[in-house]
């Protein structure tokens, strides 16, 4: 099993939305590095920190689990979708998604600025490639953060 951090803007899709839906397609990724991680590394059963980004207090809001491995993101083929890509075809898709299931919410969420203070998290991708929307989390970082969680 691997561990990940997936980012979402809470006004677009929040941990509360995932809790209400139970399971969702994690789509709309349009960064090649994040796409490659989703397509090639993220696997069934992997655990995910659900991170609220681009908001007043970016934070880890909870946990999800991957319940379906990478498959072509349908939004890339939909001309009415903001994720439409006219260079992508069903036989040569450029973008992929996974399905995730809600596990739990952190109340309160674990604020990124607060997490940054811990030396145990100093090498975390979140603090070095902050814009990457899908990022790996080391097992030691995962365990450390879980010990901080409410």
Secondary structure, 3 states (H helix, E strand, C coil): CCEEEEEEECCCCCHHHHHHHCEEEECCCCCHHHHHHHHHCCCCCCEEEEEEECCCCCEEEEEEEEEEEEEECHHHHCCCCCCCCCCCECCECCCEEEEEEEEEEEEEEEEHHHHCCCHHHCCCHHHCCCCCCEEEECHHHHHHHHHHCC
